[in-house]
Amino acid sequence: MLPEEKLDLILRRHEELSHRLMDGASGQEFAKLSRELADLDGAAGAIRNWQQARRNLADARAMLADSSLDKDMKALAELEVEETEEKIESLEQKLRILLLPKDAADEGGAILEIRAGTGGDEAALFAGDLFRMYSNYAADHGWKVELMSASEGTAGGFKEIIASVEGRGVFARLKFESGVHRVQRVPDTETQGRIHTSAATVAVLPEAQDVDIEINEADLKIDTMRAQGAGGQHVNKTDSAVRITHIPTNTIVFVQDERSQHKNKARALALLRARLYDEQRQKLDAERAQDRKSQVGSGDRSERIRTYNFPQGRVSDHRINLTLYKLDKVITGEALDEIIDPLITEHQAALLAEAEG
C-alpha cells in the first residue's frame, strides 16, 4: 500500500510552492523554491493520475454492480475495471520509485573529467572518443557542453579533458559513467593487426551550487600564470591561466582554456566547488554503502565498469552483465541510453529492495 498521508503532503507542498513563486520571490529563495518545485513536479502529476484512476475504478465497479445493466454494458464495465486496475498497478510502481530518497544533485548539471589511462597514444585517442560520445549524447538531450580544461595527446585525443555539462537532469543520467572504461581495438599504427587494450578514466562530478557548499575566500591560494602548450603568441604574453589551491584539503585545480583570466578564475572556482562537493558526497556514500546489500558498482573511480570491443562490435557493462552488439551507435552517443536506462533501473530496484527489506 502507498502511504496516502505522504502523498497528500506532497500535493499540499507542491501547491504551496506554486503559490509562493507566483506571489513573488527573489534571489536565493527563488532558486531554492524553483528547484524544490521542479523536484516535486513528477511525483505530484503521478499522484493526481493515480487518484483519478482510483476514482475511475470505483465508478466502473459501481456500474458493474448495477443489476439493471445489460450484457453489452456489463462487458464494457468489466473491461474498464480490468484496464484501470492494470493502470493503477503501473502508477503505484511509478510512485514507489518517485518516493525513493532523492539524490539532491540529480536534477543539476555535472563536471565531466576524462583522463587517458594505460595505453599511451591509443588511450589518449580513446579519451577523445569518449568525450565526443558524451558531447553528442548531451546535444541529443539539449544540454550544453562547455570546455573547462584540456591537455591534448601527442597523436590526437586527450591526455585529460574537463568540461561542464549544463541542463536539467544531467547528473542523474551521467553519474553511473564514473569509472574505468576499457577499449580493445587494432590501432592505426599496428602493422601486425594485433588487438591492443587501453583505458581511460571517467569521473562525473555533481555541479555544486553556492547553496550546496561554501568556500571561504581565506582558504584559497590563487595563482595566475601564462597558459602552457599550444596556442600561438597569445600564451606568451598574457597571464590568463589560473591555479587555485584549497588550503584545508590541498585540492588544486588549474584552468587555462579561456584567454580571459576572469573567465578562467570563474571556471576554476566552479571546478573546485564540484570537487569539494563530490568529496563530501563520496564520504557519505561510503558510509551508506556499508549498510547496503547491493548497489550499481562501488562508485570507486578505479573500478573497471565497461569494455568497448571494436573487432566484435561489442560493448559490455560489467556491473549489470549487459552486452550490446552495437558499438558503432554507442560510441557516437546514439545508443548510450540503452546502457544508461538499465543502470538506472537496476539502481532503483536496489533502492526499492532496500526500502522494502
Stockholm file with secondary structure:
# STOCKHOLM 1.0

chainA/1-357         MLPEEKLDLILRRHEELSHRLMDGASGQEFAKLSRELADLDGAAGAIRNWQQARRNLADARAMLADSSLDKDMKALAELEVEETEEKIESLEQKLRILLLPKDAADEGGAILEIRAGTGGDEAALFAGDLFRMYSNYAADHGWKVELMSASEGTAGGFKEIIASVEGRGVFARLKFESGVHRVQRVPDTETQGRIHTSAATVAVLPEAQDVDIEINEADLKIDTMRAQGAGGQHVNKTDSAVRITHIPTNTIVFVQDERSQHKNKARALALLRARLYDEQRQKLDAERAQDRKSQVGSGDRSERIRTYNFPQGRVSDHRINLTLYKLDKVITGEALDEIIDPLITEHQAALLAEAEG
#=GR chainA/1-357 SS CCCHHHHHHHHHHHHHHHHHHHHCCCHHHHHHHHHHHHHHHHHHHHHHHHHHHHHHHHHHHHHHTCTTCCHHHHHHHHHHHHHHHHHHHHHHHHHHHHTSCCCTTTTSCEEEEEEECTTHHHHHHHHHHHHHHHHHHHHHTTCEEEEEEEEECTTSSEEEEEEEEESTTHHHHHGGGCEEEEEEECCTTCSSCCCEEEEEEEEEEECCCTTTCCCCGGGEEEEEECCCSSSTTHHHHCCCEEEEEETTTTEEEEECSSSCHHHHHHHHHHHHHHHHHHHHHHHHHHHHHTTCSCCSSCCCTTSEEEEEETTTTEEEETTTTEEESCHHHHTTTTTTHHHHHHHHHHHHHHHHHHHHC
#=GC SS_cons         CCCHHHHHHHHHHHHHHHHHHHHCCCHHHHHHHHHHHHHHHHHHHHHHHHHHHHHHHHHHHHHHTCTTCCHHHHHHHHHHHHHHHHHHHHHHHHHHHHTSCCCTTTTSCEEEEEEECTTHHHHHHHHHHHHHHHHHHHHHTTCEEEEEEEEECTTSSEEEEEEEEESTTHHHHHGGGCEEEEEEECCTTCSSCCCEEEEEEEEEEECCCTTTCCCCGGGEEEEEECCCSSSTTHHHHCCCEEEEEETTTTEEEEECSSSCHHHHHHHHHHHHHHHHHHHHHHHHHHHHHTTCSCCSSCCCTTSEEEEEETTTTEEEETTTTEEESCHHHHTTTTTTHHHHHHHHHHHHHHHHHHHHC
//
